[in-house]
Amino acid sequence: MTELQVLDIYNNNFTGTLPTEIIGLKKLTHLGLGGNYFSGNIPENYSEIQSLKYLGLNGNSLTGNFPKSLGKLRNLEVMYVGHDNNYNGGIPPELGGMISLQILDMSNCNLTGNIPEELSQLKNLQSLFLWKNNLTGEIPPELGDLVSIQHIDLSINKLSGIIPSSFSGLKNLILLNLFSNNFFGNIPSFIGELPNLEVFQIWDNNFTFHLPESLGRNGKLKELDVANNHLSGPIPRDLCRGGRLKTLILMQNSFTGTIPDELGHCKSLTKIRIGKNFLNGTIPVGIFNLPNVTITELNDNHLSGDLPSQISGDFLGILILSNNLFTGKISAGISNLKNLHTLLIEHNRFDGEIPSEIFTKLNLLQRINFSSNHLSGEIPVSMFRSSSLTSIDLSQNSLTGEIPKEIADVKDLSTLNISHNNLTGQIPTTSSQISFDFSYNNLSSDQVPNHYHHHKVFKSYLLTLTLIGVSALLSIMGILLITIVIVSHKLKNNKPRPWKLTTFAKSLNFNASDIIECVKEENIVGRGGAGIVYRGSMRDGCLVAIKQCRVIGGRDGGFSAEIKTLGQIRHRYIVRLLGYVSNKETNLLLYEFMENGSLGEYTHTLKVDEKSDVYSFGVVLLELVTGKKPVGDELFEVGMNIVGWVREIVSNHSQQHSDYHERVVLAIMDPLLLNGDYPIASVIHIFRVAIICVSDDASTRPTMREVVYMLTNIASFSTSQNTTH
């Protein structure tokens, strides 16, 4: 056995700890112990196997700190040590001593800490895989010295910062995966100039500004996924210059302009997901005839025009055009998409009749949503002869005629919404347990089955609940009014009370007398419309700001309002209210003392740094959209502010709905805006910008320059809408 060179027991059922006896195999070059159930630590003395070129310990249940001694393996070329192992600590800097290493895979093994800059010493390294760990910090710029590197995957970590400028020298780079981290800033222009880049995936980060105009010009780009960032500007025209692009995912950003015509000729594409942006104009005709596409999502944009009569695609299974400005008739060419199972075109301006061919030729169609258009004519009988349909939504159109009696024969249909149309005749009976909504039509029926949603019954039930609610509310208001009168009467007869200290923070080593002692002329640091601010020095050295609220004509000069809001708020950008001292004549608010700047400015403008200004501006935008006060609005729960209120409403709306943003905005929108002639798309745009601005993590907020850029695009969107009315 001393002559053994290869020992590979990959993918078996070995258990226990890793064997140490193998260190005696002085000629061993390949050690593969992965895919088993080994546990415990990696032996430190594995570093003695100096002949090793391949080490595979991946896919076990190893624990403990990763041994830094392995950095002595100067002949090792390949090391797989991740994938379901569960180490403590981080990547030892000593691994930079493995000067022959070509592949380093430490993915999915619970690593923490920073990426050591010493890894830049691995001049022969071709693949660096550190995905799905808990790594933090920034990408070391020194990694730009890895001149041989071809694959870098740092995805699904907690990394932050920017893409280092030193990466411009990585001319051999093929794959760069940075998705699911906290990276921010712009995407450097050199990314588009890397001559061998094929895969660029950065989704779920906080990148801003534009994609490089040169991206794709190397003719090798295959996978591009930048979803869920804050990117804006146009879609680069040369993404498919080499005819190799397969995946194009740009959704949930702020891209503007038109879809490049070049993408309509990109026959290599298999996925097109560019929904939830601000794209406008017509769709290149070729998009609907790409031979290999399996999913096309163009929803939630400002796209317009008619659908082409010629539509093809043998593999297209999902077509989503919802929430746009499309007009004309629903193209019968859709019936050529033989593998289509999901067709969502709601919230557009389609008119005319529903093509019956769609249901006679598409045997795999399961879900359709044609709601909120201008469709007319009768419901095609063929729709209910389809054996595959499970969900149909035709609501909010102008359909006429009767519901086809063939509905009685459907078996798999679970949901049918035909409300808000002009349908007439009898409601057909069916034995299937279908969830129906046929409200707001001219239908009739002697007996409505229990599994139907009948609008009149619901309306009566709702009216009853409303009357009960109003009665209860009036009773409560009466009780409150009586209570206020009684309390007010008692307060008028009370004698002046002694000073009372109420605190909101623990471990305050002072009392009411200490505070009163500081309220003197020489301690004044500021005056405002609502009172005077004093600098208070306590016996233990603690500094507090004492704000004396004026009491005029029996009114408290804003004290009640501040105590109800500031006393409840806990926010890192709002100065903390420590407590208050009060009697009948005077109210004193106690804040943390800020050495630099005025307390009024700090508490009301949240001015801490430039990103705090962005947060404040986001609050202003939310005020414009909702018509609510930042704090203390009557609709807010105790301790809640406008940001928390909006987030609560957002959380109650499912993002699965294609009209998700519209539903949220309609739920929070100021009634004055609703009643006015304001384009809903513009309000949605402002809302989306506001949500980005009020992110809890300051690093994820855009700069004010970026905010201005995003807002100035609203004018063009509104113009494109007005021309289509």
Disulfide bonds with the S-S distance in Angstrom:
Cys240-Cys266 2.01
